[in-house]
Amino acid sequence: MEYGLTKNQIINELSRSPHGKLDEYVKVGKTAAATEPEFFAHLIAYDRVRGQIRDAKVALPVISLSVPTFPEDFEENSFAHIVAQGPRELERAYRFALQVRLPGRMRKLRRLVERYLHNIEANGMQWNYTAIQHKATLANLYALSHAKKSSDVDPVGKLLF
């Protein structure tokens, strides 16, 4: 007779660092999100504030969205934690979401990424800084999400792409 994972086992397994291999979080993460959704949502939020492992901050919200039985109440929490990341981590999360497949939630993630990009564009100084520092990442995010660049982006931003 096999029992589900305990909360301590979930924390122990998900606090390890696989050093760039987000796939190693999937098995335990899906089980935890399915059996303990409220705890998993709290773990995502705790990890965002106090977590030391960047891979977990990228992988856990995406994994929670890949579980079809994950409650809609906690779905917004996961989306918010994905979009609250910097451009590089957002690109990693989006690529990981494409790999893991989010049943019925991919369109919403794509729209959130588009909105993220357009919000950066709307703020001129932030756009200049971000476009200079993350040129390739932003280009990848535009391509992956099929977002169109806004026509009112300043000339510095237009020259970078």
MIKOLMAR-95881 format. One record per residue (C-alpha): residue number from 1; residue in three letters; x, y, z. Coordinates in steps of 0.25 Angstrom, whole numbers. Layout:
// residues N
<NUM, 'ALA', <X, Y, Z>>
...
// end
This chain:
// residues 161
<1, 'MET', <0, 0, 0>>
<2, 'GLU', <6, 13, -5>>
<3, 'TYR', <4, 26, 2>>
<4, 'GLY', <5, 40, -4>>
<5, 'LEU', <16, 49, -1>>
<6, 'THR', <17, 56, 12>>
<7, 'LYS', <19, 71, 13>>
<8, 'ASN', <33, 69, 18>>
<9, 'GLN', <36, 60, 6>>
<10, 'ILE', <30, 70, -3>>
<11, 'ILE', <39, 81, 2>>
<12, 'ASN', <51, 72, 3>>
<13, 'GLU', <50, 68, -12>>
<14, 'LEU', <46, 81, -17>>
<15, 'SER', <57, 89, -10>>
<16, 'ARG', <68, 81, -17>>
<17, 'SER', <75, 88, -28>>
<18, 'PRO', <76, 80, -41>>
<19, 'HIS', <85, 92, -47>>
<20, 'GLY', <76, 96, -60>>
<21, 'LYS', <69, 82, -61>>
<22, 'LEU', <55, 87, -59>>
<23, 'ASP', <49, 73, -63>>
<24, 'GLU', <54, 67, -50>>
<25, 'TYR', <43, 75, -42>>
<26, 'VAL', <32, 70, -51>>
<27, 'LYS', <29, 56, -44>>
<28, 'VAL', <29, 61, -30>>
<29, 'GLY', <23, 75, -33>>
<30, 'LYS', <11, 69, -41>>
<31, 'THR', <8, 59, -30>>
<32, 'ALA', <9, 70, -19>>
<33, 'ALA', <0, 79, -27>>
<34, 'ALA', <-10, 69, -29>>
<35, 'THR', <-11, 63, -15>>
<36, 'GLU', <-8, 76, -7>>
<37, 'PRO', <-12, 88, -16>>
<38, 'GLU', <-13, 98, -4>>
<39, 'PHE', <1, 94, 2>>
<40, 'PHE', <7, 95, -12>>
<41, 'ALA', <1, 109, -15>>
<42, 'HIS', <7, 113, -1>>
<43, 'LEU', <20, 107, -5>>
<44, 'ILE', <21, 115, -18>>
<45, 'ALA', <19, 128, -11>>
<46, 'TYR', <29, 124, 0>>
<47, 'ASP', <39, 120, -10>>
<48, 'ARG', <37, 134, -17>>
<49, 'VAL', <40, 142, -4>>
<50, 'ARG', <50, 133, 3>>
<51, 'GLY', <55, 122, -7>>
<52, 'GLN', <69, 121, -11>>
<53, 'ILE', <68, 113, -23>>
<54, 'ARG', <64, 120, -36>>
<55, 'ASP', <61, 107, -44>>
<56, 'ALA', <49, 105, -33>>
<57, 'LYS', <44, 119, -35>>
<58, 'VAL', <43, 116, -50>>
<59, 'ALA', <38, 102, -50>>
<60, 'LEU', <28, 101, -38>>
<61, 'PRO', <17, 111, -43>>
<62, 'VAL', <18, 104, -57>>
<63, 'ILE', <17, 90, -51>>
<64, 'SER', <5, 94, -43>>
<65, 'LEU', <-2, 99, -56>>
<66, 'SER', <1, 86, -63>>
<67, 'VAL', <-8, 79, -53>>
<68, 'PRO', <-22, 79, -59>>
<69, 'THR', <-28, 77, -45>>
<70, 'PHE', <-21, 89, -39>>
<71, 'PRO', <-32, 98, -33>>
<72, 'GLU', <-35, 111, -41>>
<73, 'ASP', <-34, 119, -28>>
<74, 'PHE', <-19, 116, -28>>
<75, 'GLU', <-17, 117, -43>>
<76, 'GLU', <-16, 132, -42>>
<77, 'ASN', <-5, 131, -31>>
<78, 'SER', <3, 122, -41>>
<79, 'PHE', <1, 132, -53>>
<80, 'ALA', <5, 144, -44>>
<81, 'HIS', <18, 137, -39>>
<82, 'ILE', <22, 134, -54>>
<83, 'VAL', <20, 148, -59>>
<84, 'ALA', <26, 154, -46>>
<85, 'GLN', <40, 149, -51>>
<86, 'GLY', <50, 156, -59>>
<87, 'PRO', <51, 154, -74>>
<88, 'ARG', <61, 143, -74>>
<89, 'GLU', <53, 135, -64>>
<90, 'LEU', <40, 138, -71>>
<91, 'GLU', <46, 132, -84>>
<92, 'ARG', <51, 120, -77>>
<93, 'ALA', <37, 118, -71>>
<94, 'TYR', <30, 120, -84>>
<95, 'ARG', <39, 110, -91>>
<96, 'PHE', <37, 100, -79>>
<97, 'ALA', <22, 102, -81>>
<98, 'LEU', <23, 99, -95>>
<99, 'GLN', <30, 86, -92>>
<100, 'VAL', <21, 82, -80>>
<101, 'ARG', <8, 86, -87>>
<102, 'LEU', <-2, 93, -79>>
<103, 'PRO', <-16, 88, -82>>
<104, 'GLY', <-25, 99, -85>>
<105, 'ARG', <-16, 109, -79>>
<106, 'MET', <-6, 112, -90>>
<107, 'ARG', <-14, 123, -96>>
<108, 'LYS', <-15, 131, -83>>
<109, 'LEU', <0, 129, -81>>
<110, 'ARG', <3, 134, -95>>
<111, 'ARG', <-6, 146, -93>>
<112, 'LEU', <0, 149, -80>>
<113, 'VAL', <14, 149, -86>>
<114, 'GLU', <9, 159, -97>>
<115, 'ARG', <3, 168, -86>>
<116, 'TYR', <16, 167, -79>>
<117, 'LEU', <24, 172, -92>>
<118, 'HIS', <14, 183, -95>>
<119, 'ASN', <15, 188, -81>>
<120, 'ILE', <30, 189, -82>>
<121, 'GLU', <29, 196, -95>>
<122, 'ALA', <19, 206, -89>>
<123, 'ASN', <29, 211, -79>>
<124, 'GLY', <40, 218, -87>>
<125, 'MET', <51, 217, -77>>
<126, 'GLN', <49, 203, -73>>
<127, 'TRP', <48, 199, -88>>
<128, 'ASN', <61, 205, -91>>
<129, 'TYR', <68, 199, -80>>
<130, 'THR', <62, 185, -82>>
<131, 'ALA', <63, 185, -97>>
<132, 'ILE', <78, 188, -96>>
<133, 'GLN', <81, 178, -85>>
<134, 'HIS', <72, 167, -90>>
<135, 'LYS', <71, 169, -105>>
<136, 'ALA', <72, 154, -109>>
<137, 'THR', <62, 150, -97>>
<138, 'LEU', <52, 160, -101>>
<139, 'ALA', <53, 156, -116>>
<140, 'ASN', <51, 141, -112>>
<141, 'LEU', <39, 145, -103>>
<142, 'TYR', <33, 153, -115>>
<143, 'ALA', <35, 141, -124>>
<144, 'LEU', <30, 130, -115>>
<145, 'SER', <18, 137, -111>>
<146, 'HIS', <15, 142, -125>>
<147, 'ALA', <13, 156, -119>>
<148, 'LYS', <14, 169, -128>>
<149, 'LYS', <23, 180, -124>>
<150, 'SER', <15, 193, -121>>
<151, 'SER', <17, 204, -131>>
<152, 'ASP', <20, 214, -121>>
<153, 'VAL', <33, 208, -116>>
<154, 'ASP', <44, 219, -115>>
<155, 'PRO', <55, 219, -126>>
<156, 'VAL', <65, 213, -117>>
<157, 'GLY', <56, 201, -115>>
<158, 'LYS', <53, 200, -130>>
<159, 'LEU', <68, 200, -133>>
<160, 'LEU', <71, 188, -124>>
<161, 'PHE', <62, 178, -131>>
// end
